[in-house]
């Protein structure tokens, strides 16, 4: 009740949730809640106070019950990625192991520059009942606890020790999460006693607030230097990263490339910036890229990198480019814009591309260069068509592979179907072989390359997808390793009626790491189940039966032909559908398109194969561009 002083008495938990319910943002001309809701698992650290507050706002802020806090965080990350960081989910977890389970998800969100809000229980501020259940005691510092671990994986971190602090802390957390340069997870540690303390909050704090995401205009001097470099280019190239989509700058990227005849390559996060069929789309670049993109990267003299942090899988650990190539980096974050001797243009991608487009006027890349790039892409397209085929050149069936499964799904899915993958061999295979049918339909989580994201992330993406008029399916590619690590959100998807189509491709263990192990001269050891010395006799998991036990439809298929028929059934199904196919651990990997990747190899070894592999690995190092 509001008193005569213009204040309202609420607990800390009630005030936090009431505040979140009054935050709005305009998306595509529609005013919507900034927070689409949250994910929660209750325990003694959040059920009594935060739980009470969330119950009273369950209509405005729907709370999805997770099965594992790490999965909740993955789902929140995928949700905001779908919404291009314009909408956010919160996660609430209990003090102790519940909160600890969120740590990996927070790291994933931090690495991928994705906003999510964590509302986590903490030990009692008064310390009267100490030590309490699940409390970590640090003998020399009683203020230091589990929640301090989140400082390294949060863009904003605070421990609320007085009710008045949230008047400042909540707006600061939201401002951080919506900042295009500093975007990432925010963490609020909420001591169990403080959550229930009451305070007279100003009524104005709970008035509806409409947010917008800042668009920073580029500096004129930086634009001028970038234009001079681009006008001098004989072999220019554009690297399109995930920031292009977050800036909603896909149209500007396309217009810029078309007007100036510049070939475009995509990062993993930037997949689906352009349609597969666009003549200037030369393919994905880097370690998990394409021969076409990597071929032009080696020759490009001026490279404009838009919305990318230039991760090592993009740059081939900085061997993918000529050492004297000039980078022009367009990025909202100063930290990213200045990497590797780039001419930085700090600013919003949409505004910056428009400004560069105008200033470059009638400049066009030489026709011979654009044609050369297109020729490389034509060759790569033919390779992908052959690579995803279940039949070899002799017409005989080849061993089942990731690429074949990707090809089957790609041929049968609709343009607005969303693909989710992460970790293991599938990010490389999806990145190289997927042919984009529509803009913004690919989510390959490779910033943190986190096993377990696939199904949980698919669930979060599906929640976001279903908030609009239904527009296609959410399709998850996962390996057997990731499935075993985290599969419980199949159950979540069935319970919440958020249908997924999950492809479980079983290669008998951690096959891609076994491949890396072998490629560096090592014997297979502890990656494939059959090579684990502590497993006397490995056996296959019945993934289909396991998925059915969680309420999903599921079936095991034998080959690509059966997969196609099963996928058609999955498209027609009314709930989550899991399709399992065994794939070969050794054969069928995409053999082309790889740039060099720096991995640590032994400088000395008793094994000749390891010594030889080390020499071969180091032979590429002279090409490595130094970051000075």
N, C-alpha and C positions, 0 to 999 in steps of 0.2 A: 504494500500500500504506500502511495506517495504521501509524504508529510508536508507540512507548511513550508519547510525549508527547501523544497524541491529535490528531496532525496528519497531514495527507496531502500529499505533494509533487506539485504539479501545475503545468503552465504556466498563464499568465494566461488564455489562450484555453480550455484545458481546464476551468479553474475556472469561467469565465463560463458555458459551455455546460452543465456539470454542474449548476450552480446553477439555471439557467433550467429545466432538466428536472425539478427538484424543487419547482417552484412550482405550487400548486393553488388552485382556487376552487370554491365550491359554486354551481351554477347549476340552478335548478328542482329542488332536492333531490338533485342528482347531483354527486359530486365529480369534477371534470375538471381537466386541466392548464390552467393560466393561459395558457400559450403554446401555441397550436394548431400551432405550427411556425414556419417562416420562409420568406422568399424570398431567393434568393441568386444573385449572379453573381460568380464568382471572378476575381481578378487577382492580381498580385504582392503586393498589400497585404493579402490575406486568405486566399489559397488554402493556404499552407503551414502556418499555425498554426490559424486558425479553421476552415479546411477539414478539417484532421486531427481537430479536436475534434468537429465536426459529424458527421463520418463515424461516429464511435463512438457517437453518440446519434441516429442516423438513424431509429430506430424510434420513440423517444419524441417527437422533434422533426422531423417530416418537412420536408425542404427542397425547396421548389418552385423550379425553375430558371426565372428570368425571361428575357425577351428585351431588356429595357431597365429600368434601375434606377428611372426615374421611374414606369414602369408597375408595378413591384414595390411601390413606396410607395403608389400608388393602390389596388392590390389589398389591401394591408394595412389601409388606411383603411376600405375597403368591408367587409372581413372583420369588423373590430371594430364597425362600425356595425350590421351584421347581428346581432351578438351583444350589442348594447346596451352596449358598452364593458366587458363582463364578461370577454371573452377577447381576447387580443392576439397579433399576429404580429410577429416581428422581421424586419429587412432587413439583409443584410450586403453591403457593397460594397467594392471595392478603393480604395486611395488614388488620388487624382487625379480623372479624369473620371468614373469609376464612382460615386464618392461625390458629385461635383458634380451628377450626374443626379438624385440624391435630393432636391435642394434644393426643387424645386417641390412634390414630394409632401409634404415636411415642412411647407411653408407651407399646403398644403391641410389636412393633419391639424391644424395649429395653429389655423387659422381655424375649423374645424368642431369643435374641442375633442375630438379623437379620439386615443386612445393608440396609439402604435407605437414600437418600440424599434429604433434604428439602431446597428448595430455596424460601424463604418467604419474602414478602414485609415488610417494616418497616417505621416508621415515618421519617420525613425529618431531616437529620443530622443538617442542618443549623438552624432549628427551626423558620425560618422566618415566615412560615404561621401558626405556632402553635396557638391554638390546631386545628388539622385537623380532618376531618370526621373519626370516629371510633377510635380515639386516646384515650388511657387510660392515664390520668394525675395523676402522683404521686407528690404531692405538694413539698415534701422535696427532691425529687430525679428525675430530669427531664430526666435522662438517663434510668430510669427503666420503662419497658413497658411490653406489652403482651408477646413479644418474649422471655423475660427472663424466662417465665414459662417453656420453653422447656429445660432449663439447667438440670432439674431433670430427663428428659426422653431422653437425648441425650448422646452419647458417646463422641461426639465432637461438640462444640458449638462456634460460632464466630459471631460477628457483624462487618460488613465491613464498616469502617469509612473513608477509603482512598483507591483509586484504586490499589495501590501497594500491599495492604495486600493480595490479592488473589494469588499472586505469591507464598506465603508461605502457605496460608490457604487451597487452593484446594488440593495440594499434601498431606497435613496433614490430611484432611478429608478423602481422599481416602485410605491413609495408615491405618487409624483407621478402616474404613469399611471392609478392607481386612485382618485385623489382627485376627487370629483365637481365640486369648485370649480376646481381647478388642472389638470384633466385635459388631456393633450395629448402630443405626441411627446417622447421622450427620446433623447438622442444621446450615444454614447460613442465618443470618438476613441481609437483603439488603435494606437499606434506599432508598426511592423512588428517591431522588435526586442523590444519589451516583451511583445508577444503570446506570444513563445516563452520568456520568462524563467520560471524555476521558483521556487516559493515553498512554504513549509510552511504550508498553510491549516488552520485548525481544522476538525475533522471535523463539528462542529455546524453549520457553514455549509451543509452539503449534506444536512441532514436535511429530510424533506418539510415544507413550510410551506403552511398553508391560509390563504388570504386572504379577506377580505370587504370589500365597499365600504361606506364610512361613510354612515350616514343621520343627518344633523344635524337635531335637533329645533328648531323655530322658537322664537324668543324670545317670552316671554309679552307683553311690552310691545308688540312689533311686531305680534303677533296682535291684541291689543286695538285698536290704532289701525286696523288693516286692517278689522276687523269693524265698527267705528263707521262707517268710510267706506262699506262695502258695504251696511250697513243703511239708510244715507241715500239709496241709489241709486234713481232712478226709471227709469233706462235702463242697467242694467248689462250688461256683455259680458265674455266670457272669450276671451283670445288663448292658444291652446294651441301651444306650441313643441316642438321636438325633445326638450327636457329631460323632458317628460312621459313619453316612451317610455324614455329612459335611466333614469329613476327607477322604471320599471315601475308608473306611476301612472295608466294608462289607465282602469282600473276606478274609481279614486277621482275622476278628472276627470268621468267619466260620471255617477257617483252625485251628485257635487256639482252638476253642471249640471241634472240631472233634479230633484233635491230643491228647488232654488231657482229653477227655470224660467229659467235664464240661457242665452241664445244663445251658441254657441261658434263662433269662427272659427279657422282654422289658418294657421300660417306655412308656408313652403316646407319647412323641416326638420320641421315638425309634421304634414305631410300623413300621413294614415292613422292619426291619433289616434282618429278616429271613423269609422264607416261612412258612406258617402255617403247612405244612406237614413235616418239618425238624424234625427228631427224637429228637434233642436236644433243640428244641424250646418248652419251658415249659409253655409259655403264658405270658400275660401282668401282671405286678405286681402292688400291692398297693390298694388304696381306690377304684379305678375303674378297678381292675385287675381280676385275676382268682384265684380260690381256689388252683389250681395246683402251680402257681408261689408263692403265699403267703404261701403255706404249706412248700415248701422247703426253703423259706426265713427264716421261724421261726427256722429251724434246721441248716442252713448253718453256718459253723465255720469261713470260709474265703470267703469274697465277693469281687470280682474285679468289680468295677464300671467304665465303660468305656464311656466317653463322656456324662455324666449326671450331672446336678447340684443338684440332689437328693432333688427334690421338695417334699413337704409334701404328695402329692398324690402318689408319688413313695414310700415313706418311711412309709406310714400310720402314719404320724406325729411322726415318729421314734419309732413306736411300732411293726413294721413288722419283726424285726430281734431279734435274741438273744442279750441280753445286752452285752455279752462278745465277740460277733462276731468281727473279725478283717476285716476292710475295706482296700482295696487297690484301690485308686482312680487314674485312668489314665485320664488326662484332659489337654488340652492346656492352660487352665486358672489356675493360681496358686490359685486364690480365691476358685475355685470349688474343686481342688485336695486335699485340706487340711481339708475338712469338717468332723466333727464328728470323730475325732481321727483316721482319715484315714492315712495309709502310702501313702504319695503323690508320684505320678510319673508324673511330669509336662512334657508334651510332646505331640506330635502329635500321634493320636490313631493308625494310620497306621504303623508308625515307631515303636511305643512302643509295639504294639501287636506282631510285627515281632521279636523284640528283646526279649521279654518275651518268645515267642514261642521257640526260639533257646536256651535260657538259661534254660528253664524248661526241655529240652531234652525229655526223655522218661517217665516223670511223667504222671500218669493218675489218675483221681479220682477213688476211689473204685467202682467196678462194681455194687455192691449192692446199692450204692448211686445214680448212674446214672439210674439204673433200677427203683428205688423208684420214682425218678423224672418223668420218663416216664410213670409210672403207674398212678401217679397223673394227668398227662396231658391227658391220655386216658379217665379218668373219667370226666375231664373237657370238653373234646371234645364231649363226649356223652351228657353232660348237655347242651352245646351250641346248638347242633342239636335239642334237645327237646325244648329249649327256643325260638328258632326262628320259630318253627313250628306253624302254625295257628290252629292246632288241639291239644287238650289236650289228656291225657292218655286214656280218655274214648271215644276218637274219635270225640267228639263234638267240634265245633268251639269255640275258645277263643276270648275274646275281642281284638280288634286291638291294636297292641303295636309297639313301636319303634323297638324292637327286630325282630318282624315279617317282618317289612319293610326292615330292614338290611339284613335279611336272603334271602328275595326275590331278592334284588338287587345283593347281593353277588353271588347268584346262576346263575344269568344271565349276569353279567358283564364280560368283557374281562380282561386278565391279566394286560394290560397296562392302564386300566381305572384308573383314579385318584379320590380318595374320599376325600372330604373336609367337615369338621364339626368343630363346636366351640360352647362352652357355653351351659348352660341349661343341660338337661338330655342326649342329644345325644352324647357328648364326652364319657361318661361312657358306654353307650350302644354300640357305635361303637367300642370302645377300647376292651370291653369284648367279643363282638359277631362277629366282623369282622374276616374272615379267609383270611389271606394275600395270594394273588395269585402271586404277583411279588414284587421284591425289590423296595422300595422307592415310593410306590403308595398310601400311606395314609398320609393325613395332618389333624391331629386333633389338632387345636390350643387350648392348655390348659395351656400355660405359663401365659397368661393374661386372659384366659377364657372370651373372649370378644364377647358379643352379637353383631351381625351385620357383623362379619368377614365372615360368611359363603358364601353369594352370592358374595360380593365384592372380597373375597379371591378366590372364584372359578373363577371369571372373570380374576384376575391376573394370576392364575395358568394356565388358558386356553390360555392366551396370550403367556406365556412361552412355553406351550405344543405345540402350533401351529407354533412356530418358527422352529421346527424340522419337519421331515416327520410325518404326522398325525399318532399318536400312541394311539388310544383309546379316550374315552370320559372323560370329567370332570364331576363328579357326586357330587352334593351338598346335604347334609342332613341339614335341618333347621327346627326349630319349629315355631309355629305361633308368639311367642313373638319376636324372632329375625327377622322374616320376616317383622313384623310391624315396627320394629326399623329401618331396612335398607334393602330396596328391590329394590332401583332404578337402581342398576347395572344389573338387568334383562334387562332393557332398554339399558344400555351400551353394554351388550353382544349382543343384537340384532343389534344395530347400527353398532358395530364393526365386526359383523359376527364371533363372538367367541362363539360358541355354548356351552351351559351348559345343563345338565339334573338336575333339581332342585326338590327334594322331600320335600314338605311342610307337616309336620306331626303336625296336629292341635289337641292340647289337652286342649284348652279352657283357656289359660293363662300361667302363670309361674308355671307349674305343678311340676317341680323338686324341686323348692324352697318351694312349698306347702308341698311336701313330707318331706323335712327337717324340716319344721315348725311342722308338725304333729309328726315326729319322736322325736322331743325334747319336746313333751307334749303340744304344743300350738294348739289352735283351728285354723282352716283354716281362713285366714284373708288377704284380699287385694292381693292375688296371682292369684288364679283362678278368672276369670271375675265374676262368679256367687257369689263369696264371697267378692266382693269389695263393701263396704257399700255406696259408692257414685255413684254406678251404679244401678239405679232403675230396669232396665231390660236389661240383656246382650243379644246380638245377635251375630250370627256367621258371620264372614267376608267371602265374596265370593272371596277367594283367586284366584281361577281359572279365574274368570272374570277379576279380577285386573291384573293378569299376561298377559292375552290376550290383555288388554288395552295398555300394554307396548310392544306389538308386538310378544310375545311368543305364542307358542302353549301351551294349558293348558287343563287339565281335572280333574274332581273329581272322585275318585274311592271309592268303598264301603268296600273292604276287600283285603286280600293278593292275592287272585286269580285275581281280577280285576287289582291290582297293577302290577302283573307280565305281563299281556297283555299290559297294558299302557306303561310299561318300554320297552317292545319290540318295540312299536311304537315310543317311544322317541329315541331309538337307531337308528332308520331309518330316523328320522326327519332331516331336513336341517338347523334348527335353534333351539334356546333355547326352551326347553320343560319343563313345570312345571306340576308336578303330586301332587295333594293334597289328603291326606287321613286323616280322623279323627281317633285319637287314644285315648285310655282310660287314664284318668288322674290318676287313682288309681291302676288299674290292669295291669299286664304284665311287670312291671319293672324287670330287672335282679336281682334276689334275692340273688344269691351267688356271691362269689368272692371279697367281700368287706373287706378291712382292716379298722381299726379304723381311724377316722379322728377327729382331735381336732377342735371343734367349741366352741365359748363362750356361756355358758348357765347360766341363772340366779341362783345365789347362794341362793337367797331367793325368794319366790313367794307365793301369796295367793292361787295358783292353785296346788292342790295335784299332778296332772298329770305332771306338770312342775318340781315340786320338785322330783318326782320319776325318771323322765327322767334325771335330773341332777345327781342324785346318780348313775344311771346306766352308764351315760357318764363318770363319774369320776372313775368308778370301773376299767377301763382299764389303767388309768394313771400310776400305778406302773410299767407297762411294758415299759414305755417310756424311751428311751435311752437318756441320758443327753449328750449334745454337748460339753463336756469338756474332 
